[in-house]
Amino acid sequence: MRRLLFASLLTLLAVPASANDIVLRGMGSFHVGGRIAEVKGKEVRTIQRQPGGPLTKLDPNGQYMVEQMYVQFFQPKNKKGKYPLLMWHGGGLTGVTYESTPDGREGWLNMFVRFGWDTYVSDAVERGRAGFANPDVWTDQPIFLTYQDPYERFRIGDGAGSWNSDPAKRRLLPGSAFPAEAYDNYMKQSVPRWLSTDKAIVAAYLELVDKICPCVLLAHSQGGTFGFQVAEQRPDKFKAIVAVEAASPGNIANAPKLKGVPVLQIFGDYVDQHPRWSHFKKLDMAYGDAIKAAGGTADWVNLPDVGIKGNSHMLMQDKNNGAIAELIQKWLVSKGVVD
């Protein structure tokens, strides 16, 4: 009986991977960034760490590790990207942005690993598994997103007043590609963010780039802003940059530093009817124009113009995310960063 069981287990282990399986040669995670901060002068408290446990003293005074960043990587067996691909998320979000979609479909992480990229997904300083600091270290208050905020600000609903707690009364943008039926799941991705940590976030990204690159960057929203800021300081480390609805670019005076880095800027649908995103679109286009004026490459894709319609600010989670991933991959191939 034991021999039969053992033989059955060996048979299961020997099943070949199907064409749809992701086969990895490696995966793992690490932290970068961080500094030691000290807290002094706080009251010592008596606490019970777990129900039924003894009372213990909690002394909050001492040193803490803060402002670190978490990175997880996936290395496919069929490696085709010539360089690592870094995925940076937007404000109030984490690396979950690139994982499964709110309605359970594959996200860009899976897709680009399938394309053959060694893919590094970050949780930036203060987000997700990076953790956040003691409130005596970061003295400003975190900000949080209400249910209404992304629905109206991320071009899911049809402008101000389109949100309603009753799903039947919400006004979705006509032709929207966002999986609105899974909006509750989308909101579970939301995490607090701070307004005073930008320097720490950039410092951690710089350390990541120094550790991993040369590389290709795929960055979304606030991550695009940080991406351009970092690239301006390390232009030799980047082989290509894909900025997905960057929430403002870097310093336009520094744009010529990227003349040797091919840049692709992507915006979704309904942008021109939204004052926030039309503003960022103008800034991003001006930044790209400055790169081109310096002799560089800055390509622009307005998705509706190429037949990809209905996209919210969360393009990588929209129902047509696969078509956008294919567009990005074809552009990367055209820039010579894929074997």
C-alpha positions in Angstrom: 0.0 0.0 0.0 2.8 2.4 0.9 4.6 1.6 -2.4 1.4 2.4 -4.3 1.0 5.7 -2.5 4.6 6.6 -3.1 4.3 5.7 -6.8 1.2 7.8 -7.1 2.9 10.8 -5.5 5.8 10.4 -8.0 3.4 10.3 -10.8 1.8 13.6 -9.7 5.2 15.3 -9.3 6.1 14.2 -12.8 3.2 15.8 -14.5 4.6 18.2 -17.1 3.8 21.9 -17.0 1.0 22.9 -19.3 1.3 25.7 -21.8 -0.5 28.1 -19.5 1.6 27.4 -16.4 4.2 29.9 -15.2 7.4 28.0 -14.6 10.0 29.9 -12.5 13.7 29.4 -12.1 13.6 31.5 -8.9 11.6 33.8 -6.7 12.2 35.6 -3.5 12.0 38.9 -1.7 14.2 41.5 0.1 14.1 44.9 1.7 16.0 48.0 0.7 16.3 51.5 2.2 15.6 52.1 5.8 17.1 54.1 8.6 17.3 53.8 12.4 15.1 56.3 14.3 15.1 56.9 18.0 12.1 57.6 20.2 12.6 59.2 23.7 10.5 60.5 26.6 7.5 58.2 26.1 5.5 56.7 29.0 6.1 53.0 29.9 2.8 51.1 29.9 1.6 47.8 31.3 0.0 45.6 28.7 -1.3 42.1 28.1 0.1 40.9 24.8 -2.4 38.1 24.4 -5.6 37.0 26.1 -4.7 35.0 29.3 -1.1 36.0 29.1 0.9 37.8 31.9 1.0 41.5 32.2 4.2 43.0 30.8 5.9 46.4 30.6 5.9 48.0 27.2 8.7 50.6 26.9 8.3 52.5 23.6 11.6 54.3 24.0 14.4 53.1 21.9 15.5 52.6 18.3 13.3 51.6 15.4 14.0 50.6 11.8 11.8 52.8 9.6 11.5 53.9 5.9 12.4 50.5 4.4 10.9 49.2 1.2 9.8 45.6 0.4 10.5 44.0 -3.0 9.3 40.6 -4.3 10.7 39.1 -7.5 9.7 36.3 -9.9 12.2 34.9 -12.4 10.7 32.9 -15.3 12.5 29.8 -16.7 11.9 31.2 -20.2 13.7 34.5 -19.6 13.5 36.8 -22.6 13.8 40.3 -21.1 17.4 41.4 -21.3 17.0 43.4 -18.1 15.0 43.1 -14.9 11.5 44.7 -15.1 10.6 46.9 -12.1 6.9 47.6 -11.3 6.2 50.6 -9.1 2.7 51.3 -7.8 0.7 54.5 -7.2 -0.4 56.5 -4.2 -2.4 54.8 -1.5 -1.7 51.4 -3.2 0.9 48.6 -3.0 2.4 46.0 -5.4 -1.0 44.3 -5.3 -1.8 46.8 -8.1 0.0 44.4 -10.5 -1.2 41.1 -9.1 -4.7 39.6 -9.6 -7.5 42.0 -10.6 -10.4 42.8 -8.3 -12.6 40.4 -10.3 -10.0 37.6 -10.1 -8.3 37.8 -13.5 -4.6 37.7 -14.2 -2.8 41.0 -13.6 0.3 42.4 -15.3 2.7 40.6 -12.9 1.6 37.3 -14.3 1.5 38.6 -17.9 5.0 40.0 -17.9 6.4 37.0 -16.2 4.8 35.0 -19.0 6.4 37.3 -21.5 9.8 36.3 -20.0 10.7 39.2 -17.7 12.5 38.9 -14.4 9.9 41.0 -12.6 10.4 42.9 -9.3 7.3 44.3 -7.6 7.7 46.8 -4.8 5.7 47.9 -1.8 7.1 51.3 -1.4 8.1 53.0 1.9 5.0 53.2 4.2 2.9 50.8 2.1 1.9 47.2 2.5 4.7 44.8 3.6 7.2 47.7 3.8 5.4 48.8 7.0 5.0 52.2 8.4 6.8 54.1 11.2 6.0 54.8 14.8 3.7 57.9 15.0 6.5 59.6 17.0 8.8 59.3 14.0 6.3 60.4 11.3 4.4 63.1 13.1 1.9 63.9 10.3 -1.3 62.0 10.1 -1.9 59.4 7.3 -4.6 60.0 4.7 -7.1 57.3 3.7 -9.4 56.9 0.7 -13.1 56.8 1.1 -15.2 54.6 -1.1 -16.3 57.6 -3.1 -12.8 59.0 -3.8 -11.4 56.5 -6.3 -14.8 55.9 -7.9 -15.0 59.5 -8.9 -11.3 60.5 -9.1 -10.0 57.5 -10.9 -12.5 57.8 -13.8 -14.6 54.8 -12.8 -17.8 56.8 -12.2 -19.1 59.5 -14.4 -17.7 62.5 -12.5 -18.6 64.2 -9.2 -21.7 62.8 -7.6 -21.5 59.5 -9.5 -20.9 57.5 -6.4 -23.7 56.1 -4.3 -23.6 53.5 -1.4 -26.4 51.7 -3.3 -24.7 50.0 -6.3 -27.9 50.3 -8.3 -27.6 54.1 -8.1 -24.0 54.5 -9.1 -23.3 56.1 -12.4 -20.5 54.3 -14.2 -18.8 56.0 -17.1 -20.3 54.9 -20.4 -18.3 52.0 -21.9 -16.2 51.7 -18.8 -13.7 48.8 -18.8 -13.3 48.8 -15.0 -14.7 45.7 -13.3 -17.2 47.8 -11.3 -19.0 44.7 -10.0 -15.8 44.0 -8.0 -15.4 47.5 -6.6 -15.6 46.2 -3.0 -12.6 44.0 -3.7 -10.8 46.9 -5.3 -11.2 49.0 -2.2 -9.6 46.2 -0.1 -6.3 47.1 -1.9 -6.4 50.7 -0.4 -3.8 51.5 2.3 -3.0 54.6 4.2 -0.4 57.0 2.8 1.6 59.9 4.2 2.4 63.2 2.6 5.8 63.7 4.3 7.6 60.6 3.1 8.5 61.4 -0.6 12.2 61.8 0.1 12.4 58.5 1.9 10.5 56.8 -0.9 12.8 58.1 -3.5 15.9 57.2 -1.4 14.6 53.6 -1.2 13.9 53.4 -4.9 17.4 54.8 -5.6 18.9 52.0 -3.5 16.8 49.4 -5.4 18.0 50.8 -8.7 21.6 50.7 -7.6 21.1 47.1 -6.5 19.2 45.7 -9.4 19.7 47.8 -12.5 20.3 48.3 -15.4 16.6 47.7 -15.8 13.3 48.5 -17.4 10.8 50.4 -15.3 7.0 50.1 -15.5 5.4 52.7 -13.2 1.9 53.9 -12.4 0.5 57.2 -11.2 2.6 58.4 -8.2 5.1 55.7 -9.0 5.6 57.4 -12.4 6.5 60.6 -10.6 9.0 58.8 -8.5 10.3 56.9 -11.5 11.2 60.0 -13.4 12.7 61.6 -10.3 14.9 58.5 -9.8 15.8 58.2 -13.5 16.9 61.9 -13.6 19.5 60.9 -10.9 20.4 57.6 -12.4 19.8 57.9 -16.2 22.5 55.3 -17.0 20.6 52.6 -15.0 17.5 52.6 -17.1 17.1 50.9 -20.5 13.4 51.9 -21.0 10.6 53.6 -19.0 6.9 52.9 -19.3 4.9 55.5 -17.4 1.2 54.7 -17.0 -0.7 57.8 -16.3 2.1 59.4 -14.3 0.7 61.8 -11.7 3.0 64.5 -12.9 6.5 63.7 -14.3 9.8 64.8 -12.9 11.5 68.1 -13.2 11.2 69.3 -16.9 14.5 71.0 -16.6 16.1 67.6 -16.1 14.2 65.9 -18.9 17.2 66.1 -21.3 19.1 63.7 -18.9 16.8 61.0 -20.2 17.6 61.5 -23.9 19.3 58.1 -23.9 16.4 56.3 -22.3 13.4 55.3 -24.5 10.2 56.5 -22.7 6.6 55.4 -23.4 3.8 57.4 -21.8 0.3 55.9 -21.7 -3.1 57.4 -20.8 -6.5 55.8 -20.7 -10.0 57.0 -21.6 -12.1 59.9 -20.4 -9.0 61.9 -19.6 -9.8 65.1 -21.3 -13.2 65.4 -19.5 -11.5 65.2 -16.1 -9.6 68.3 -14.9 -7.2 66.4 -12.7 -6.0 63.9 -15.3 -6.1 66.3 -18.2 -3.8 68.5 -16.2 -1.3 65.6 -15.6 -1.6 64.6 -19.2 -0.4 68.1 -20.3 2.5 68.0 -17.9 3.5 64.5 -19.0 3.3 65.5 -22.7 5.5 68.5 -22.1 8.0 66.4 -20.3 8.1 63.9 -23.2 8.5 66.8 -25.6 11.5 68.1 -23.6 13.1 64.6 -23.9 12.5 64.6 -27.7 13.8 68.2 -28.0 17.0 66.9 -26.5 17.3 64.2 -29.1 15.7 61.4 -27.1 12.7 59.1 -27.6 9.4 59.7 -25.9 6.4 57.9 -27.4 2.9 58.8 -26.4 -0.1 56.5 -26.6 -3.7 57.7 -26.0 -5.4 54.3 -25.7 -8.7 55.2 -27.4 -6.7 56.4 -30.4 -5.5 52.8 -30.9 -8.8 51.2 -30.3 -8.4 50.4 -26.6 -11.3 52.1 -24.9 -13.0 52.5 -21.6 -10.0 52.6 -19.4 -10.0 54.0 -15.9 -6.9 55.3 -14.0 -6.4 51.6 -13.0 -5.6 50.4 -16.5 -3.8 47.3 -15.3 -6.9 46.1 -13.6 -9.4 47.0 -16.3 -11.1 44.2 -18.3 -8.9 44.9 -21.3 -5.6 44.9 -19.3 -4.3 42.1 -21.5 -4.5 44.2 -24.6 -2.6 47.0 -22.9 0.1 44.6 -21.6 0.5 43.3 -25.2 0.9 46.9 -26.5 3.6 47.6 -23.9 5.4 44.4 -24.6 5.5 45.1 -28.4 6.9 48.6 -27.6 9.6 47.0 -25.4 10.5 44.6 -28.2 10.8 47.5 -30.6 13.3 49.1 -28.3 15.6 46.1 -28.3 15.3 45.2 -24.6 13.8 41.7 -25.3 15.8 38.7 -26.7 
